[in-house]
Amino acid sequence: MTGNPLDEPLRKLVGDRTAKVLGEHLDLHTTGDLLHHYPRRYAERGELTRLADLPVDEYVTVVAQISKADKRTYGGGSGVRLEVVVSDGSGTLTLVFFSKAAHAHAHRLIPGRRGMFSGKVSVFNRTRQLAHPDYQLLDADDAGEAAVDAFANRLIPLYPACKQITSWKIAQAVETALNSLEGTGWEGVGEPLPDQLRETRALASLPDALEKVHRPRSKADIAAARDRLRWDEAFVLQVALARRRAAESALPAVPRRPAADGLLAAFDAKLPFTLTEGQETVSAEVFADLATDHPMHRLLQGEVGSGKTLVALRAMLGVVDAGGQAAMLAPTEVLAQQHHRSITEMMGGLAESAGMLGGSDLGTKVVLLTGSMGTAARRQALLDLVTGEAGIVVGTHALIEDKVKFHDLGLVVVDEQHRFGVEQRDALRAKAPQPPHLLVMTATPIPRTVAMTVFGDLETSVLDQLPAGRSPIATHVVPAAEKPHFLSRAWERVREEVEGGHQAYVVCPRIGDDEDAKAASKKADDGERRPPLAVLEIAEQIAAGPLRGLRVEALHGRMAPDAKDDVMRRFAAGEVDVLVATTVIEVGVNVPNATAMVIMDADRFGVSQLHQLRGRVGRGSAAGLCLLVSEAPEASPARGRLDAVAGTLDGFELSEIDLQQRREGDVLGQAQSGSRSSLRMLTVIDDREVIEQARQEAVAVVAADPELSGHPDLRSALDSLLDADREQYLDKG
């Protein structure tokens, strides 16, 4: 065998049929992919799974013992149902088979037998069950004797599986792969970790770790394997980030120092409030970066309403002071218009060029550039940018177009950076003769370990202090299915807020127009639960029903830009009582008079997204109210997420919870790269120490050998684990 045996296609190992299933449903294509598909957990022979802890709506594999089996008829004797109860001593789970399957399995599934059972957990008559599960019996009285032998005298690995392939079939494929490597097969497998690092930290070799993680003889084997495999992932990732930081620090940039008595000073002098301590600290960090001769690459994260826009505006004004221009890139037209409006309002007369009527001698023009602007307005904005008349531009993707030229672009501010691809950010930065400074903002609090991994090439600033005047927000879960009268009361509360002189938001997961309805209908046809509630339908229902007489309007992303801006402007002016919207209002929208928010089908949103949404209320002197409406069962993970949001206003605490609940996901941004998760063993929640140590080791290796010419196996691992697209994704600036 030539080359690395881990690169062998799976079809050569397990046959075309199994390889096709593994590839299509688990994204496993090579021997290496399969061996890096680690067991989720292990069961000891004789040990049973805690059935009472099984999550509803998730696909599981359990080890349990059959305690009861009954075959019953229904429908006047025309149908047959087999109900098998399995137990672990602390709880029970019912396995259900119908018709021919009931007859086929009845003779095997008898009391006293133990086995592995796989299926999706559902609830029927308040009892957890698996309908038509796959199973593998674990005693020698069955045709599954070969499987029993395979697991004899050791721990049973239980793999992340899916409907199309069970855990034990994955285990059989892994056994085939390991058997093929026995003897000399491991010799071609490279060692990504430098020898000295492995020896210093007493880490197992890669072949030993892969053998032990899949064929452990003891819990000590599992611990040793996991220690090694965590280090692989942490180290390779930190090497990628260290190389990126080293490359960026070598780039030249124009230092931008604000004038002592210039535009920034004039702006600060007219502020009607003092900056918070956090804003002062973060601003000092930003201005120190701007004064250097290499590009700033800073992530500014903070709580909803913590004043990030003000910090960014002061940075932009400082760059204009120094003779440059600043561009703020926003993900939506609504947000771009909101930023432009709030910036010009904060600047007042300073938001006009010097010499213009009503302007200041120190002023600079602030222009908006979006895809929907009229030809004349767009032409004027482009002219203002190329001549330098406009010091600040706020825009959407329209800023990236080839026609957009700058006089001297010195700073790029990217708002809600996760909504942009690397190519879009780079296209804007390429409009400067030398790399401009970069400030990335996010209102989604990020745990420190995630910042060290995903944003490890950015310096991080945190705003966790809310400005004075922000009001508390009370959050409650409204269980619409269990207690429909709670939903009626929710609409009464909205009416009470409006009658008290305030306004309200109602948020829905989808729009409800023709295009949206087709997509929702297809999902429903594919077996999903009912389509999510829609803006257009809910707006019509509440306007004619519980909120009759109030001024109700809809806002969503498919409206014409002028129509969107008109609705938002009238809502901000108090001419609309209730705004029914999609997540288009998630970030940046600032209407201090809005005090109530009802989020329909709240379980369809993520934890951080819910926190973002509720940050739209409580922005003035009156207290805020957020009601999370859901039909999710009380014991479901979805309901647990809602309870977590209702339980705290601390966005950083919620970000940890969000991460824990998405821990199988890819913190490198699966949607951005289109690839399977690259972090399978490392968890950024639990492995903080490993990540920090790996960062130190990676910095030392890259400093000594930037091109990794002395570490060919590490270079190969970098290419494999962080393919070209994914390594690009790491380029936040």
N, C-alpha and C positions, 0 to 999 in steps of 0.2 A: 504493500500500500504506500503510495507517495503522498506527500503533503500532510496536512493535519487531518487525522482520522475523524475529528469532530466536525469537519466540513462535509463529510459524506452525506449525500441525499438519503432521506429516510426510506425512500421506496426500495433502495438496495438492501435495506436491513429488515424491514417489516412487510414488504410487499406493497403493491400499488394501492390496494383498497384501504388498508389501515393508514398508509401515508397520506392518502387524500383526505381522510377524515381528520387526522391530526393537523394537517396543513390548513384546511378550510375552517375548522372550528376552534383550534387552539393556536394557530399561527406557528406551528412547529414544523420545520422543513428539513433540518439536518440532525445528525446524531448529537451535535452540540446543543441544539435547541432542546432536544428531548431530555438530555442529561441535565440541562439547566432548568428544566421544569420540575421544581423540587416538590416533595410531599408537603401538603398543607399542615398535616399533623400525623401522629403515629398512634396506633392502637396496640396494646400489649395483648398477647394471646390470653384469653380468659377475661380481659378487661372489657367493660361495656361503655358505650357512649352515654353521656348525660342527655337523655332525650328531652328533659324539661327545658333545656337551654336552646333548643333548635330554633333558628330564625325562620319566621314565616316568609314565603315567597322566594326562598333561596334554594338552590340545588345543593343537596348534601349527600354525603356517604356516611352511614353510621354502622357501628358494630353492635349487635343486640341479640337477645335470645327470644325465641318464640314462646309465648306463654299461653296463647289461645288461638284456635283457628276454627272458623265457622263458615260453612257453605249454606247460603240461603237463597230461596227463590223470591221473585217479585214479579209484579205485573201479571198476576193470576197464574204464575208458574211458567211464564214464557221467558223470563230472564233469570240468570243466576249471578249471584254476587259472592265472592270469597273475601271474608274479612279476617285478616291475620293481625293479632295484637303482639307486638314485640315490646320487651321491657328491659330496663337497665337497673331496676330496683328503686329508682327515684322517680320514674315517670314512665309513661307508655306512649307508643306510636302505633297507629293503625295502618296496615297495608291493605289496599283495596284492589281487587281484580274483578272484571266483569266478563260475562259470556264465556267464550271459548277459553280465554286466559284463566278463568276461575277453575275450569275443569283441568286445564293443563298443569297448574301449579299446586293443586290441592294435595297431591300425594307426596310432594316434596316438603311443603311448608307445614310441618307438624310440630306440636309443642315439644320443647326440650332442645330443639336444634338451634345452633348459633350461626350467624352469617353476617355478611356485609350487604347493606341495602342502600340503593341509590335512587334518588328522585327529588322532585320539587315539593317542598313542604307547603301544604295548604291547610285550611281550617274548615271542617264541616261539622255542624252541630257542636261547636266549641271544642272539637277534638282535633289535634294535629294528625295529619295523615299524609301518606304517599300513595298516589293513584298509579297503578301499573308500574311499580318500581322495578328496576333491574336488581338482581341480587346474585351473590356468590356465597354458597354455604361453606362453612369452615369446619366441617367434620368429615371423616373419611367414609361415611356411609353413602356418599353421593358421587355423581360423575365429576364433581369438582375436586376430586382427590389430588390432582396435579397442582391445583392452586393451593391446597392445604400444605403440600410438600414444599412449595415455593416459599411459604411463610413460616415454615417450621422453625422452632427454636429461636425466633427473633421477632423484633417489632414489625408490625404491619404498616407499611406506608399508605397513607390515604392522600391521593393527589387531587389538585383542582381539576375537576372534570366538567362534563357538559352532557346534555341530553343524548348527543350522538355517540359518545364513548365514555365508558365507566372508568372509575378509578382503577379497578383491578385489571382492566384491559390495557390501561396506560402502564401499570406495573409490569405486565407481561412484556410490553414493548421495551421498557427500560431494562428488564432482565436480558432480553435479546441483545440490546446495545452493549451492556456491560460484559456479557459473555464474549462478544465479538472483539472486545479490547483486552481480554485476559492474555497474559503472556507478554508478547512484544508490542501489542497494539497501542499501549499507552506511550511508547517511546516518541511518537511523533507529536504528542500533545505538548504545546508550549507552556512555559511558566511566566505569566504576566507579572508576578510580583518579583522584584529583585531578590537575589539570594540572601543578601545581608538583612533585608527587611524581614523575610520569612524566619531567618535564624534568630534575629533579635527578639521577635515577638512569638517565637515558638509556634509557628503556624504550620499546619499539615501541607504536604504537596497537593497539587491540584488533582492528580489521579486518586490519591488517597481520600481526599475530601469528597470527590464525586462517588467513590465506592461506598464510603461510610454514610453519606446522606441518603442513599437509596437502599443500602443493605446494612443498616445498623445492627450491631449485636447488643448494644447497650445504649443507655441515654448519654453516656460519656462520648460515644462515637458521634452521636447527633450533635452534641455541643461542639466537638472539635471540628466537625465538618462545617457547621454553620459559622463558626469563628472565621475559618479560612475564606469561605465563600462571601461573607459580608465584606471582608477586606478587599477581595477582588473588585467588587462593585464600587465600594467607596473610593478605593485608590485610583482605579481607572477613570472614574468620573472627576476626581479632584485633579488628576493629571491634565485632563482636557481643559478644565477651568484654569489651572495654573498656566498652561500654555497660552490660553486666550488672554489672561491678565498680562503676561510678559509681552505678548505682541502689542497689546494696546498701550502699555507704558512706554513703548519705543516710538509711538506715533507723535508727530509734532502738532501743536495747536497754538493759536494766538491767545495769550493771556488777556483776560477781560476784567479790568479793575474799574469799579464805578468811581465817578468823579466825586470829590468831597462835597461839592455844592451843586450837584447836577440833578438829573431827573429823579433818581431814587430818593435823594434827600428831600426834594420837593414833595414827592408822594408820601413819604413817611411823615412829613410835617403836617399834612392835611388828614391823616388817618384819625377817625373819631374815637379810636380805642387804642390801647396798648397791646403789643404782641404778647402772646403767652410765653412762658419760659421756654417751652418746647419749640415754639416757632423761632425764638431768638437763637436757640442752640443750633437748630437745623440750618437756619439761614447762615450762621457763621461757618458751618461745615461746607455749605454750598459755595459761598463766596471765597473760601480758602481754595477750593478746587478750581474755581473759575480763574483764579490768579496765577495758576501754574501753566507751564508751557507744554503740557500734554493733556489730552482731552479728559474732562470730567466724565466719569461713568458712575452715576449715583442713582440708587433706588430710594425713592421717598415713599414710605408706606405709612399709613395712619388710619385712625378711626374715621368713620363717617362723620363729616362735619368738623374735623379737627383743624381745618384751615390750610390744607395742602395747596389750594389754588392761590392763596395769598403768598405763601412762601415761593411758589413758582413764579408768580407775577413779579415779586421783588427781584428774583434772579434775572428775569427777562429785562426789567428796567435797568438793572446794573449792567447788563451786556449792551443795551442801547446807549447808556451813558458812555461806554467804552468804544462807541463808534460802530458796533455791530447790530445785527438784526436777530430776532428770536421768533421761532415758529412753534406753535402748540398744536399737536396732532391729536384729534379727538375721534373716537370710533363711530359716532353717529352724528347726523346733522342736528338733531335735537340738542345733543350735548355741546356740539361746536357753537351753536347759536346761543346756548345758555352761558357758555364760557365767555363768548364775545360780549354778550350783554352785561355780565357781572364785572368783567374787566373794565369795560368802558364806564360803567357806573362807579366803580371804585376809583378810577383815575380822574373822572370829571373832566375839567378843562385840559388836563394833561394828555388826554387821548386825542389830541388834534395837533397837527403840525404847527411848529412855531410860525407866528405871523397870521394864522388863520383866525377868522372872527370867533371870539369866545375861547380861543386857544391860549396856551401859555408859551412864554419865550423858551421854556425847556421842554415843551410838549413833543409828542411823536404820534403819528397816525397809527391807529389800530384797525386792521382790516379783517374782514371775514372772507373765506374762500371755500365754497362748497360746490358740489357737482350740479346743483339745481339752480344756481344763480343765473340771472338774466345776462345776456351778452354784454350789454353796456357796463353793468356793475362789475362783471368778471374782468372785462378789459381794463377798467380803471384800477381794480385791485392788482392785476398783474403789472401794470405800469408803476404803481406805487411801490411794489416790491423790487422791481429791477432798478429803479432810480434811487431807492433808499428812502423815499418819502415816508414809507410805512416802516416803523421800527419793529412792530409786532404784527404777526398774522396768526389767526386762529382758523383752523380748517380741518376738513376730513381728508379722505384719500385723495381728494382733488389736489392737495398740496404736492403730491408725488408726481403728477403728470409732467411730461417733458416740457410743456410750454411754460411752466413756472420757473422763473429765474430770480435769484436774489442778488442784491448789491453786495452784501457781506454777511452771510449766515453764520452767526457765532454760537447759537444755542438752540438745541432741539428739545422740546418738552413733550414727552409721550404720555398721554393720559390713559389709564386703564390698559397698560401695555400688553396684557395677555390677549387682547382682541386683535392684535396686529401680528403679521408674519415678519420674519427677519428681513425679507426682501423689501417690504414696505418701509421699514425704518431705515435700511441702508440706502434706498432710493432717495429719501429726503436728505440724509446726511451727505450724500454724494453731490449735492447742490452747492457745497462749500468748497473753496479751493484747498483748504486744509480741514482735517476732521473737526467738526464743531463739537462743543461740549454737549453732553447728553444728560438729561434729567428724566428718569422714568418714574411715573407716579402710579400708585395703586391704592384704592380705598378698601381693598380686600386684605385684612391683616394676615401676615404670613409668619408661621412659626420660624424661630431662628434657624433651626436645622434645615428647613426647606430653603430659607434664604441662602444658607451656606452651600446648598447643593444646586438648586435651580438658578440662583442669582449669585453664584460664588465669584463671578467676575465683576460684580458691582459692589461699590461701597454702599452700605445701607444706613439710612437715616429713618428714625421712627418718631412719629407724632402720636402720642397716646394721651394727650391732654386736650380736653374740649374747651373751647373758648367760653368765657363767662356769658350767661344768658341762654345757654342751651338747656332745654327742659327734659325731664325724665320721660321715658316711654314705657307704658305698661303694655305687656304682651300676653295674650291669652289664646289657648287652643280652643277652637269651636268644633266639637265632634258632631258634624252635621248628620251622619248616618245614625248614630246612637241617640242623639238628642236634638231632633230637628227644631225644637223650640229655641235652642241656643242660637240657631241661625236667624230666626225671627228677631230675637233680642239684639243680635249684631246689627241688623238693619235699623232697629229702633235707636241704637246708640249713634249710628251715623246721622240719623235725622236730628237727634238731640245736639250733636256737635254743630250741624249746619244752622239749626235754630239758635244756637249760642253765638252765631256770627262767624263760624269757622268753615273750613272746607275739608273734603275727604277724597282719598284715592281708593279705587277698587282695582286690584291687579288680577289678571287671568293669564294662564299659560299659553293660550293661542289666540289667534285673531278671529277666525270664524268666517272669512270670506271664501269664495269658491275654491281658490287654489289651496288654501289652508284646510278646507273641509275635505278635499280629495285625499290629502295626505293623512288626515286623521281617520278617514273612513278606511283607508288601506291598512293602517295599523290595527284598527278594530277587526278587520277581516282576517288579519294575521293572528288573531287570538288574544290581543291585548284587551285589558279592561276598557271600559267606555272611554271615548275620546276626552281629552281635557276640556274644561269649560272655556268658553270663548268670549272675547271682549264684546263683539257685536251682539251676541245672543244675550249675555248678562246685562249689557247696557239697556237693551230693549226691555228685558224682563223687569229690572228694578225700576226703570222709569215709568212703566205701566203698573207696577205693583207696589212693593214696600216703600219706594222712594218717590211715589207719585207726587207731582207738584214741585219737585226740586229740579234744578237745572243740571241735567245729566248729559255728559258728552263723552265720546270715545276718542282714543288716541292710540295709534299703532304704527308700525314701521312701513306699511305699504301705502299709507296716505301720501298724497302729494306734499312735497316739502313745505310749500306755502300754507297748505291746510294744517299741517302739523304745527308749524310755528304760530299760526293764528289761534289754534286751540290752546297751546301752551301759554301764549301771551294773555289770552282772555282769562285762563285759569289763574295766572299770576296776578291779574288785575282784580280778581274776585268776582268776575262775571259768570263763572261756572262753579256750581256747588260741589258736584261729584265728578271726578275724572276717572273713567273706566279705561284702563290701559294695559298694555303688555309690559315687559321689562324694559321697554324703551325709556322708562322713567327711573331705571335702577340707579344711575349715578349722575351726579352733577345738577339735578333739578332742585331748585331752591325756592320754595314757596312757604315762607314762615307762617302764613295763616292756615296752612293745611295741618290738621291735628289728628286725623283718623285715617287708618288704612285697613282695608279688608282684603286679604289675599286668598283668593278662591283656589281650591285644589292645591293648598300650600305644600302638600307632601310631594308635589311634582317639581319643587325647586330644591336646590342645595342649601345647606346650612349658611354658607357665606353669602349666597344670593339673597336669602331671606333677611339676613342682617343688613345687607345693602339696601334692600327695598324699604325696610322699616325706618332706615335713616332719613327717609324723605319727610317724616313727620317729627314733631317735637323740635322744630328748628326755630321756633319763636319763643315768646314768653309763656304760652299755654302748654300744659302737659300733653304728650302724645299718647295715642292709643293704637295698637296694632293687633288685629284679630286674624288668627291663622285658621282658616276653614278647611276641614279635611274629612274625608270618608274612610281614612285608613283605620284598620282595627287597632284597638287600644294596645295590644301586645306587639304590634309590628315594629320593625326597625324604622319605618317611615314616621310613625308616631313618636318614636324615641327622639328622632331628629327635631321634630317640632317642639317637644317638651324641653329639649336642650336650648333652643332659641328663646322660648318663653322664659327660661330660667335665668338668663343672664344677658346683660347689655355689653359685656366685655368681648369685643370682636376678636381679641387674641386668644381668649379662652375658647371661643367658638371655632376658631381656625384649627385649634388642636383637636377638637371634637370632630370637625369636618374631616380632618386628615385621618383620624383613627377609623372613621367609618368608610373612608375611601382607600384604606391602606393597601388594597390589592391593585389600586390604580397606579399610574405612572406619573411621578412628580416632575418628570421631564417634559410632560405635556404631550400625551398620546395624540390629541387632536392636532397638535402642531406638526408632529413628525409623521403621523400615519402609521406608526410602528407599534409592535407589541411592547409592553412594559419592559424596560431594561433593568429595573430594580426589582429583583424577585426575592432576594434574601435580606437585603438591607431595608430597615424601616427607619425613616427619618425621625420618628417619634422616640424609638427606644435606643437607637444606636448613635446618639449624639457624641459619645466619647470616641467611637471608632471614626466617625466623620471628621472630628477635629484632629485626631492623630493622623488620619490619612491625608488631610490637607497639609499638615506640616511636612510629612514624608514626600508628598507630591511636589511641593514647592522646592524642596532640596534637590530632588531628582531633576526637575525641569531647569533649575538654576545651573546645575552642573552639565546638563546635556539637553538643551532646548529642542533639538530635533529627534531625540531618543534614538540616535544612531547606535548607541551601545546597548539598547534594550529592544531588540527586534520583536520579542514575544509580547512585550508591553505595547509596542506600536501596532501589532496585529490585533491585540485585544481591544485597543482603542478603535481601530477600524471596524471591528466586529460589534462591539457593544455600543459604540457611539458612531453609527454610520454617518456618511457625509451629511445627510439631511439633518440628523440629530445633532451633530457637532455644530452645524450652522445655527441650530436653534439655541445653542448655548450662547451665541453671540448676541448679547443684549445691547451691544453698543459698538 
